[in-house]
Amino acid sequence: MPYYIKLGKVPPKRHITYYKDDGTSLYREELFSTKGFSGIYSNKYHIHMPTQVEKIGEFLLDNLDDWPDAPLQYYHFATDEKKTSGDIFSSRNAFLKNDNCVISTANVSEDSDIFFRNSYAHELIFIHRGNGKYLSEYGTLPFEQWDYIVVPKGTTYQMKFDDYSDVKLLIVESSTPFDIPRHFRNEYGQLTEDAPYYERDFKTPQFTDPIDQSGSFELILKVRDRYFKYSLPHHPFDVVGWDGFLYPYTFNLKEYAPKVGKIHLPPPVHLMFTTRDFVVCNFVPRLFDFHPEAIPAPYYHSNVDSDEVLYYVYGDFMSRKGVKEGSITLHPMGIPHGPQPGKTEASIGVKETDEYAIMIDTFQPLKVTKNVKETMVENYSQSWLDE
Ligand SMILES: [Fe+2]
């Protein structure tokens, strides 16, 4: 996040003695940093050494979901057609992936005491349906429907839902951080007046008392497609205080303030997050273009350096027929894409739209998985023929 936070008790300076109440034993300082020691970071103060582990084991998850001979074509698939069950990691169904990005959905159906850490990837968790609390060493983050939770790589967490009967998550993993675009920030990092959101729109962790508990605590580490199980001798949420710029936070899709133009503006105007290898954009309700002869629907376009993924959240999407909540369309690089028959004409003269969708444009081609094969709408590639 682009601003500094301090929660709980921290010593007056970094890297000096910080004694517990007994006056003799030290709290354990952990620097949690990015880009070596050059990027954003936080300092956490633990009751116990964060390095303590009793047992390390690897386990296999049945996630061999490759579809190696998938054709280059347009895809429309309904993620709700393949509902999952399980906890926050075992319920994940990967649909699209490349070396830098994995896009999954998950229907979390059960509470679990395990702790989870994605060791190699940052996570963007979109709460399509569900409410609850995200717990981590940084404190408690309440979340609700349509919140994004931005999780820095290496964060240990749990997610507790109020009700497990209808949870739906869209999870995007990235090998590089989800950044606030540089041009939304001034030279000090503050969000500018013309950014589509403001610091107040971001919710940050609330301080939670440290848990000083001994026992056996299970931590699952995801290391790309491998999973490790660590047994920890103490509760990992034993932080008495922390400060810095690196921590999980939330942002609700409804808070995004879209920009509109006289004639059609391209997708970068809908930008939410950038990573090194892809961008995330928000399509939200907005007024349409106000030139008297404007065509609000997009023109056909060949974006030769991007695969375009759209996840449909709510409403009647202005350029697509047949999509519903939970649908994903993939329009890969190498072939043009654009509105379906009738959608261009139907958009002329329309004043506003009531759609919510999330777009992920990757700069490297995505591989589709068997989950796509099992949930795809047949003949979507031919759906432009009935002009
Ligand atoms: Fe596009």
Residues whose N, C-alpha, C, O or C-beta is under 5 A from the ligand:
A	BS01	LIG	E308
